[in-house]
């Protein structure tokens, strides 16, 4: 076998590896929420979250019966300001997020104390641009501004219970 033949074989092998890697990364991207992949929900009755089975990533509609979720701590604005800061506790278990629905006011700063109860879990929101993960028994914190009225999805992305998905909804009211 000549050097030319060996070089051709090596180039061919590299092209095949490149095609395989591109296919792998395309499948990984399709599995991410909001990138065209599918979202699965728990099918066992006792593991179903207390929200609809399929939640769109965003809808501008706000449920008519939406009432503000009382925060654990509510920091009122200074005189002349309208922006409030609320601290909300969200726990993740094999049965889902608790609470599965948070309702906040538009313009408020939302701080979530995220606790993974019985395993490591994460919380992801493409709309608000956050991803937080917590090891079993630990609490992590994330803050963001609720600037747009509507209903938004949050869900587990990487650390989900028994390979299933858990989802929740953040509702921002005017």
N, C-alpha and C positions, 0 to 999 in steps of 0.2 A: 504494500500500500504506500503510495507516495504522500509527500507532505501536503500536496494540493488536495488529495482525496481525504486525508485526515482533517484538514482545515474545513472542508466542506461538511463533513460529518459533525464536527464540533459546532459549526454555525447552525446546522439543521437542528441539533439537540437544543441549542440556546433558543431558537425560534419556537420550538415546541414547548419549552419551559415557560417562555414569555406568554404564549397563548393560554396555557393552563393557568398561570398566575392571573392574567386578565379576567378569565372566566371566574376564578375563585373570588376576586375582589368585586366583580359585578354581582355575584350572588350575595355577598356580605352586605353590599349597599342596598340591594332590594329587600333584605330582611329588616332593615332599620325602619322605625316608624316615620311616616311622612315621606318616604322615598319610593313608594309604589309597592311595598311589600304588603303582606296581609297581617291582620291582627287577630290572634286567637283569644278566646275567652274561656274561662273555666266552665266545664260542663257539668260538674257535680253540683247538685243542689246546695249542699252546705258550703261550697267554696265560691259561690257566685257573689260578686261585689254588689253593693246596694245601689248600683247605677245601671243604666241601660247596657245591654250586652255589647252593642257596637256604638262607640262614641266617636263622632267625627273629630278631627284634630281641632277644628274651629267652626263655629257657627255664630253668626251675628245675633241670633235669637236668644232671648233670655226667658227662661220659664216664667209664666205669669205668677206662680206662687213662690218665687224666689225671695227668701228673706235672708238678711245678713247673718252670717255665722258669727256668734259672739267670740271674739278673740280671747285667749287666755290672759293677755296683757294688751291694753289699748292705750296708745300714747296719743293724746289729743294734740292738735296743732296749736302753735302759738297764735295769739290774736292776729288776724289779718291773713292767716294761711288757711288753706283748705285741705291740705294733704295730711292724712292720719297714718300712723303706723300701727299695725296689728300683728301680734304674735300668735300663731296657730300651731297646735300640736297635731302631727299626723303620724300615726303608727302603721307599720306594715307588718302583716302576718301572712301565713299561708292562705287565709281567708280573704285577704284584700287589704285595702287602705281603710283606716278608721280615723276620721270620717272620710267617706268616699266622695263627698261633695262639700266644697268650700264655697261660700258666697261672700264676696267682698265688694266694696265700693270703688268705682272708677277713680283713678288718681291716687289711691292709697298705696302705701308701701306695705307689702306683705312679707312677713318673715315666718318661715316654716321651720319648726323644730321637728326634724324627721327622725323617727326612732324605728330601728329594725328590731322587732321583738323576738321572734323565734328562729331567725336565720339572717344571713346578710341579704339586704334588699337595696334597690335603687329606685329613684323617682326621676322621670325625664319629662320635660315639656319642650317640644319643638317651638311652640308659639312664644313662650317666655324665655327660651334660650338657656334653660338650666338642666343640669344633670347632677344628681347628688347620690352618693352611695354611702351606706352605713353598715359596718360589721354587726353581727348579732349582739344585741343588748346595748348598742351605742346610739347616741343621738348626734346628728349633724344639723347644721343650720344653713339656710339659703334665704336670700332676700331679693325682691324684685318689685318693680312698680307695675301695678295693674292699670295700664293706660287705655285699654280698648274695651268697650262694652261687648259682651258676648259670652259664649260658653266654650271652654277650652279643655282639651284632653291632657291629663297627665297619666303616665303609666310606667311600669317597670320595663327596662330595656335589656339588661344583662343579667341581673340577679333576681330572677323570678321564681316563685314557688313551684317546685316539681316540674319545671319546664313549661308551666302555663304562664299566662299573662294576667296581671291585675291592672285595673284602670280606675281612674277617678276623674272628677270633673271640677274645674275651677270656673265659677260663674262670676262675671264682673257686671254689676248693675250700675245704672247711671247715678 
